[in-house]
Amino acid sequence: MSLVCAVFKECVSAMRDGILIERNDQNDKEFHFQNWFKSRLDDVGENYDESGRNTYPDFKLVRYCEGFELKGLAYPGRDADYDCNSQVPCGEHNGRQVFYVFGRYPKRPDGNRYPVLDLVVCHGSFLNADSTYVHENKSFRGIGSYGDILVRDRKMYVAPTPFALADGTAHHRTLILPADMPVDDDLVEVSSLTRREVERMVAAYNFDLRSNELKTTLVPNPSAGTAHFFKAYRLRGDPIAPLTLRERSREIAEQAYQYLIDG
């Protein structure tokens, strides 16, 4: 049993009914979309635990081994990738299925109430099929003239969004799930999507403090070529325009990130 279909349908219904995001003030840059989604969970009527800052995922259901990770995206703006802070996206975490909720909203609204423009709810494995990687921050002491300065290796990850991965996600409300996952009858399949694992993957990296050069070590991916199958759905009554995977999604995300750091 899964609650993701009910949650997705509640989000779509709220968007159809014109239920708006409400932020406290213009300095509320993080939690306004989360609060809108939290109200949708309340409408579904299932208990959940809210996570604190920098914990994962944002909402953990009580009766279901599922969680929801939220990402609100200002539009027009940066929506090809997003900061994952301290957790690589994945489809399973501590035995819990993880679903990602991407919602775009106006970048410069004319007030503190504004709509969710479009929505993608996807299983975490659509973003990354590997759920075995364990994030850890490490540190060492010894840098500096006296050898007593600490260096913290505090990793942060940047992952592509479904808006970069697939054409047809923008300006729609879409649910993307593993192909073998059952769905409710009022969800209409619009596309089948296949993601294949790369031939080589990064296994390590090294940073030279003298040259400021970062080098990665690539190793063969033991699952190279493995296909992961997904299906995209819309709630009955919504447009059934299909989705297609973008061939250059990595380059699109890289260009977006480079634009961000270049200012």
N, C-alpha and C positions, 0 to 999 in steps of 0.2 A: 504494500500500500504506500502511496505517495500523496502528499498534499500539494505538490507543486502546481498541478492543473487548477485546483481550486484557487490558489493564491494568484496565479496568472489571470484567471477569469475575473477575479475580484478587482485586480488592477485595471483590466480593460474596461470593466463596467464603470469604475470610478472615472476613468478618462472619458468615456462616452457621456457620463452624467455631468461632466464639467467640474468635478471636484478638484480644486486647485491645491498646489503647494502653498504653504504659508510659512514665511520665514519671520523670525522675530525682528530682525533689522538687517541692514545691508552688510553687516559684519558676520552674519550667519552664512558662512561659505561651505559648511560641511554637513550639517545635520538636517537641513530643511527637506531634502529628498528622503532621507532616512525616516523622518517623522511622518511624511506622507505615506511611505510604505508601511510603517508601523501601524498606521490607522487601517490599512488594508488587512493586515494580519488580525487586528482586533475585529474587523468585520467578518472575517472567516470564522472566528470564534475558537481558535486553538490557542493554548497556552504556549508561551515562548520565553526564553531567557535572553535578555539584552546583554551584549558583551560590552566591556569597557574599551577605552581607547587602545588601539594597537593590539586588540585581540581578534580572534578569527574563529568562525565567521561572525558577522554583525548580529544576526539573530539565529538562535538555536531553538528549534521546536522541542517541546517536552515529550509528547506522545509519539513523535515520529523521529527516526534517526536521520534528520535532515536539517540543513541550515541554509541561510540566505546571506550572501555577501553583496552589499550595496555599492553602486557607483553612480553618482549623479554627474552629468556632463553638460556644461554650458554650451549652447549652440546659438550662433556659429562660434566655433572655438576649437579647442583641442578635444577631439573625439576619436582619433585613430588609435590612440593608446592611452594607458592610464597607469598611475603609480600604484604598485601593490604593497608598498611599505615593506613589511618584513615577512611576507608569505607569498611564495610562488602559487599562482592559480592552480587548482587541482579539483578533481571531481569527488574525492573522498578525503576526509580529514578526521582522524581518531574514530574511524568506523562510521562516520556520519556523511551522507551524501550532501554535496555542496552545490547550490545553485547561485548563479550570479545574476544580479538585476541591474541592468543599465538603463537609465532614463535620461533623456535629454530635455532641457528646459531653456527658456530664453536667457541669453547671456546678459542682456541689459533690459530687464523688465521695467515697466513704468510704475511699479509699486512693489509691495511685499507679498502679493498674491498673484500667482501665474500658473499656467498649465504645464503638465507633462506633455511634451510634444510628440515623443515616440518612445517605444519601450522594447527591450529585448530581455527575456529571461532565458538563460541557457544553463545547461549542466556544465559544471566546471571542466569536465573532460573535453569539451569542445574547444576550450582555451589551451588545455595542456593534459595530455593523456596519462602522464606519470604522476602517481600519487605516493611514490616511495621516498621522494626527496624530503629530507628533514632540515629545516632552516635552523641555523645556530649562528649567533654572533660570537666571534672570538676576539682576543686581544693579546698583545705582547708588550713588554716593557724593554726599553733599551735604546730608543732613538734619542738623539740630541747629544750635545757635547759632554754631558755628565752621565749619560746612559740611564736617566731616570724618568723619561717621558714615555707615557703609554700611548700606543696606537690601538684604536678600536676598529676592527673590521666589521662594520655595521652595514650589512648588505641591504640594498633596496632594489626592487625589480620593477621593470616597466614592460607591460604586456599589451598586445594588440586587443582592441575591442571588437565585438561582432560587427560594428559599423565599418571597420577596416577589413575584416575577414570575409564579409559577404555582401555583395550587391543585393539590394532589395530589402535591407533592414531599415534604412532611413525612411522616416515618415510613415511607418507602420508599427504594428504591435505584434511581436513574434515570440513564439516559444520554441526553443531548440533543445531536443532531448536525444539521448541514445536511441537508435532505431528500434531496439527491442523493448523499450519501455512503454507500457500501456498508457493510453490517454483516454480522456472522457469523449463521449460520442459527439458533443457539440464543438469539438476542436477539429478543424479541417486541415488535412495535410496539404502543404503547398510545395514542398521540395524535399528531395533526398540529398544529403550532403555527405561527402567522404573526405576525411583528412588522413593523409599518409605521413608516417614518421620519417624523419630525415635519415640520411646515410650515416652521418657523423654528428656527434654531440659534444658539447663542452663538458669536460670532466674536472678541470682545474684552471686556475688562473694565477698569474704572478705579477706583482707590481714592483718595479724598480724605483726605489726612493731617490736614486741619483739622477735618473733620466726622466722620471715621471712616465715611464712607458708601461703599458698594461698588455700582457700577453696571455693568450688562452691556449689550453691544451685540448685538442680534439681527439676523440677516440671513436672507434666504430660503435654505432648504436646497435645493441643486440636485438632490438625490435625493428630494425630498419625495414622500411617498406610496408610495415603493418598498417592495414587500413582500419580506420575507426568510422563507423557509420552512424549518421544522425538523421533525424527528420525535423523539419520545420513546420510549425502549425500556426494557424490563426483561429481566433474565436469566430464561430459561424456569424455571418453578417458583416465581417470585416473584408476588405479587398483580399483576393487570393493571388495577387501578383507573386511569382516565384522568387526564390533566392538562388543565387549562384555564387560559388566560392571565387574569390578574386585570386588570380594567379600570382600577383605581385604583392600579396598582403604584407610580407616581411618588409619589402622596400617602402610601401606606403607608411607603415608604422615607423620605420627608421627615419624617413623624411620628416614625419610629424615631430619626432623626438628631437631631431637636429634643429628644426625650426624653433622648438621650445628653448633649447639651451643657447641658441644663437641670439635669442631675443627678437 
